[in-house]
Amino acid sequence: GNSRTVLLACVSPARSNFDESVSTLEFAARCKLIKTNAKKNEQDKRELIETLSKEKEEVEARLEAERQQKLLLQHELEREMEESKKNQELAQQMQEEKQRIEDMLRTLKIEQ
Protein backbone atom coordinates (compact mmCIF):
# COMPACT_ATOMS: atom_id res chain seq x y z
CA GLY A 1 0.00 0.00 0.00
CA ASN A 2 0.89 3.62 -0.02
CA SER A 3 0.30 4.44 3.64
CA ARG A 4 2.75 5.97 6.07
CA THR A 5 3.00 6.05 9.85
CA VAL A 6 4.01 9.32 11.49
CA LEU A 7 5.02 10.14 15.06
CA LEU A 8 5.19 13.75 16.16
CA ALA A 9 7.39 14.29 19.23
CA CYS A 10 6.92 17.61 21.02
CA VAL A 11 9.78 18.93 23.13
CA SER A 12 10.16 22.07 25.22
CA PRO A 13 13.14 24.47 25.18
CA ALA A 14 12.64 25.26 28.89
CA ARG A 15 15.26 23.90 31.30
CA SER A 16 12.50 22.79 33.69
CA ASN A 17 11.28 20.34 31.03
CA PHE A 18 14.72 19.02 30.08
CA ASP A 19 14.22 15.50 31.50
CA GLU A 20 10.81 15.17 29.85
CA SER A 21 12.16 16.38 26.50
CA VAL A 22 15.07 13.90 26.61
CA SER A 23 12.66 11.08 27.43
CA THR A 24 10.43 12.09 24.50
CA LEU A 25 13.40 12.19 22.10
CA GLU A 26 14.58 8.75 23.26
CA PHE A 27 11.09 7.36 22.70
CA ALA A 28 10.96 8.91 19.22
CA ALA A 29 14.35 7.36 18.38
CA ARG A 30 13.08 3.92 19.43
CA CYS A 31 9.95 4.42 17.33
CA LYS A 32 12.07 5.12 14.26
CA LEU A 33 13.46 1.59 14.51
CA ILE A 34 9.99 0.04 14.07
CA LYS A 35 9.31 -1.21 10.56
CA THR A 36 5.72 -1.49 9.39
CA ASN A 37 4.43 -3.34 6.38
CA ALA A 38 1.13 -1.98 5.15
CA LYS A 39 -0.93 -4.09 2.86
CA LYS A 40 -4.18 -3.45 1.13
CA ASN A 41 -7.12 -4.62 3.22
CA GLU A 42 -8.97 -6.33 0.42
CA GLN A 43 -9.94 -9.92 -0.23
CA ASP A 44 -10.36 -11.53 -3.59
CA LYS A 45 -14.08 -11.40 -4.42
CA ARG A 46 -14.29 -15.10 -5.20
CA GLU A 47 -12.56 -15.94 -1.93
CA LEU A 48 -14.92 -13.61 -0.04
CA ILE A 49 -17.97 -15.19 -1.70
CA GLU A 50 -16.71 -18.70 -0.88
CA THR A 51 -16.03 -17.74 2.73
CA LEU A 52 -19.45 -16.16 3.17
CA SER A 53 -21.19 -19.08 1.44
CA LYS A 54 -19.46 -21.55 3.74
CA GLU A 55 -20.37 -19.48 6.78
CA LYS A 56 -23.99 -19.30 5.56
CA GLU A 57 -24.13 -23.09 5.17
CA GLU A 58 -22.75 -23.57 8.68
CA VAL A 59 -25.32 -21.17 10.13
CA GLU A 60 -28.12 -22.90 8.21
CA ALA A 61 -26.94 -26.29 9.48
CA ARG A 62 -26.92 -25.04 13.09
CA LEU A 63 -30.35 -23.50 12.59
CA GLU A 64 -31.73 -26.77 11.22
CA ALA A 65 -30.23 -28.69 14.15
CA GLU A 66 -31.87 -26.26 16.57
CA ARG A 67 -35.20 -26.65 14.75
CA GLN A 68 -34.95 -30.43 15.06
CA GLN A 69 -34.10 -30.09 18.76
CA LYS A 70 -37.06 -27.75 19.23
CA LEU A 71 -39.44 -30.23 17.53
CA LEU A 72 -38.09 -33.08 19.62
CA LEU A 73 -38.56 -31.11 22.84
CA GLN A 74 -42.01 -29.99 21.74
CA HIS A 75 -43.11 -33.58 21.07
CA GLU A 76 -41.69 -34.68 24.40
CA LEU A 77 -43.52 -31.88 26.20
CA GLU A 78 -46.80 -32.76 24.46
CA ARG A 79 -46.36 -36.42 25.44
CA GLU A 80 -45.67 -35.49 29.05
CA MET A 81 -48.69 -33.18 29.09
CA GLU A 82 -50.92 -36.00 27.80
CA GLU A 83 -49.50 -38.35 30.43
CA SER A 84 -50.06 -35.74 33.11
CA LYS A 85 -53.65 -35.24 31.94
CA LYS A 86 -54.26 -39.01 32.06
CA ASN A 87 -52.77 -39.17 35.56
CA GLN A 88 -54.95 -36.27 36.63
CA GLU A 89 -58.06 -38.00 35.24
CA LEU A 90 -57.08 -41.23 36.98
CA ALA A 91 -56.59 -39.37 40.25
CA GLN A 92 -60.03 -37.78 39.81
CA GLN A 93 -61.59 -41.21 39.17
CA MET A 94 -59.87 -42.63 42.24
CA GLN A 95 -61.13 -39.70 44.32
CA GLU A 96 -64.68 -40.31 43.08
CA GLU A 97 -64.33 -44.06 43.79
CA LYS A 98 -63.10 -43.27 47.29
CA GLN A 99 -66.04 -40.94 47.87
CA ARG A 100 -68.48 -43.60 46.59
CA ILE A 101 -66.96 -46.25 48.89
CA GLU A 102 -67.12 -43.90 51.89
CA ASP A 103 -70.77 -43.16 51.10
CA MET A 104 -71.47 -46.90 50.91
CA LEU A 105 -69.75 -47.47 54.27
CA ARG A 106 -71.78 -44.69 55.86
CA THR A 107 -74.94 -46.22 54.47
CA LEU A 108 -73.98 -49.61 55.86
CA LYS A 109 -73.27 -48.12 59.31
CA ILE A 110 -76.63 -46.39 59.35
CA GLU A 111 -78.45 -49.64 58.49
CA GLN A 112 -76.76 -51.57 61.30
QUIJO-V912241 format. One record per residue. N is the residue number from 1. RES is the residue in three letters. PSI is psi in whole degrees, -180 to 180 (NA if undefined). Layout:
BEGIN
N:RES:PSI  N:RES:PSI
END
This chain:
BEGIN
1:GLY:-180  2:ASN:37  3:SER:157  4:ARG:151  5:THR:132  6:VAL:141  7:LEU:128  8:LEU:117  9:ALA:122  10:CYS:128  11:VAL:162  12:SER:140  13:PRO:-8  14:ALA:141  15:ARG:-29  16:SER:-20  17:ASN:17  18:PHE:-50  19:ASP:-42  20:GLU:-40  21:SER:-41  22:VAL:-43  23:SER:-41  24:THR:-42  25:LEU:-37  26:GLU:-41  27:PHE:-43  28:ALA:-38  29:ALA:-40  30:ARG:-37  31:CYS:-31  32:LYS:-24  33:LEU:-15  34:ILE:131  35:LYS:130  36:THR:146  37:ASN:103  38:ALA:141  39:LYS:154  40:LYS:132  41:ASN:71  42:GLU:136  43:GLN:154  44:ASP:137  45:LYS:-39  46:ARG:-43  47:GLU:-42  48:LEU:-44  49:ILE:-43  50:GLU:-43  51:THR:-47  52:LEU:-37  53:SER:-43  54:LYS:-43  55:GLU:-41  56:LYS:-45  57:GLU:-41  58:GLU:-43  59:VAL:-42  60:GLU:-40  61:ALA:-43  62:ARG:-40  63:LEU:-43  64:GLU:-41  65:ALA:-40  66:GLU:-37  67:ARG:-45  68:GLN:-42  69:GLN:-42  70:LYS:-45  71:LEU:-43  72:LEU:-47  73:LEU:-36  74:GLN:-44  75:HIS:-41  76:GLU:-42  77:LEU:-43  78:GLU:-42  79:ARG:-44  80:GLU:-35  81:MET:-41  82:GLU:-43  83:GLU:-42  84:SER:-40  85:LYS:-43  86:LYS:-44  87:ASN:-38  88:GLN:-42  89:GLU:-42  90:LEU:-42  91:ALA:-39  92:GLN:-43  93:GLN:-42  94:MET:-38  95:GLN:-43  96:GLU:-42  97:GLU:-42  98:LYS:-44  99:GLN:-41  100:ARG:-43  101:ILE:-42  102:GLU:-39  103:ASP:-41  104:MET:-41  105:LEU:-41  106:ARG:-40  107:THR:-41  108:LEU:-37  109:LYS:-39  110:ILE:-40  111:GLU:-25  112:GLN:NA
END
